[in-house]
Amino acid sequence: MTTHRLTAPAPGWTATTDVVVVGSGVAGLTVALNVRKAGLRAMVVTKAMLDDGSTRWAQGGIAAALGEGDTPGQHLDDTLVAGAGLCDEEAVRTLVTEGPDAVRRLIAVGAAFDRGTDGEILLTREGGHHRRRIAHAGGDATGAEISRALVDAVRADQDIELIEHALVLDLLTDAEGHAAGLTLHVMGEGARDGVGAVRARAVVLATGGMGQVFSATTNPAVSTGDGVALALRAGAAVTDLEFVQFHPTVLWLGPEAEGQQPLVSEAVRGEGAHLVDANGVRFMLGQHELAELAPRDIVAKAITRRMLEQGAEHMYLDGRHFGAEMWEQRFPTILASCRSHGIDPVTEPIPVAPAAHYASGGVRTDPHGRTSVPGLYACGEVACTGVHGANRLASNSLLEGLVFAERIAADLAGRHLAGDLPERTVDVEAARAAHAVPLPPSEARAEIQRLMSRGAGVLRSAASMAGAAAGLGLIAEQTYAHLAEDKPADPRVETWEAANLLLVSTALVAAAAQRAETRGCHWREDFPERDDAAWRRHLITTLAAAGGPVSTPEEQ
């Protein structure tokens, strides 16, 4: 049952469906298309336009054992190594065994992957993969092509209702604590604008990541952790929040650059580009057997160490030996992005530095995408299925969204056939009794991002995270002080987003401070070694009655 909610006006309109899906990336749209095949009504709610989520920014591709000589077992092994001891092996087995057919079904929907002259799908390598198993489209525009195909299929289905420009607020439940819909705010004018409610038999979160908690990220501006924040307020468990992957090679735009930064795909290194310092030295040689193609956490740490050793603000990615033709055909999007910022990869190395990229943790789910709140499902980056462990293997994210979205749809279809998906009546009294969370001012967003980048970025320590926690606590105190002075922030998109960022940042720092070791993409300067005896287990975070996040180690 929902225990906390955002301060918001009462819903001014109501809509009804069978399954409401929040998010329009590969995960959300796959759920919607598949539940429709089962005869259920579906509604997709998305924060911007239908194709504005993180999926379309995915440059590298989608990993699956599609090539000759490759097997799901080899894909499983690479994923487990990258996950640094915290992957759920059965979840990974599900991913790699169901993945190839899921990709083929995606092709049947209309996604066109790059193929060779023999008609076979072209496959490349990325960090942590020992085989070429990354399928790509348009060279480096894989996400955009997958998004296009799924959006076209959803728009072609007249029975899938769409609500764009809608920020999800909170979960609605019935008297039994089962998800019964959600509240949302539609940014626009029309029959549905302002705060409203969608009543549904089940709710699926596919809201993407939380990269906007940091100053520099590859995530779009809409990635403010809304799904994780909603789940926490609803009483759901979240897991592994401390494991935020920083992509090693993000285009460095200067020390003052903030917000979404251009990604330089791992596939560039997969095709043979070298990481070098200002003197042209390849510093990844000798660091790992795969050199530049080591798992992302190892590469990000190596770049950061080299920057610290040399007092540099960035390193370089050198692909000049590719030649103009390869850049233009294989990486047209990256080439155009670099040139738009005054850098020509054909003739000069690309300045790069790590930036927040992917949340390996999220809302805790079982193998069918079910969360700890009945009727609430999660998939894609917002979820923690156990696949990624302490560090996601490159290009497993699109596959995870695809595979587990199909599993959610299958679970909902089975429940529907079994008569276990009845209409739900919203428990109005419970919703009214939930604690209304006061909203920080919109300008708190920038301060949260600065605190998180300084205290909980690639390099972490007890001191750095204590500073971040203190700063976040001060923002919360000031928010409550303004409420007591009868000067609360107005409920609107910017303040709701700030509240979500504050909650997920506070939860992330609390978990990261508790994990006293270095593992995967969680790097503690004061605890530089991996500690399997104490920490080969997950941290489960929930929201306490008073409103603060509490992280509890899973029993070993």
Beta strands, then each sheet from edge to edge (+ up, - down):
strand 1: 4-6
strand 2: 14-16
strand 3: 19-22
strand 4: 42-45
strand 5: 62-63
strand 6: 123-124
strand 7: 134-135
strand 8: 160-163
strand 9: 166-173
strand 10: 179-186
strand 11: 194-199
strand 12: 202-205
strand 13: 216-217
strand 14: 238-239
strand 15: 244-251
strand 16: 259-260
strand 17: 274-276
strand 18: 315-318
strand 19: 350-359
strand 20: 362-364
strand 21: 376-378
strand 22: 383-384
strand 23: 435-437
strand 24: 539-543
strand 25: 549-553
sheet 1: 1+ 23+
sheet 2: 2+ 11+ 10- 9+
sheet 3: 8+ 4+ 3+ 12+ 21+
sheet 4: 5+ 7- 6+
sheet 5: 13+ 16+
sheet 6: 22+ 20+ 14- 24+ 25-
sheet 7: 15+ 19- 18+ 17-
end
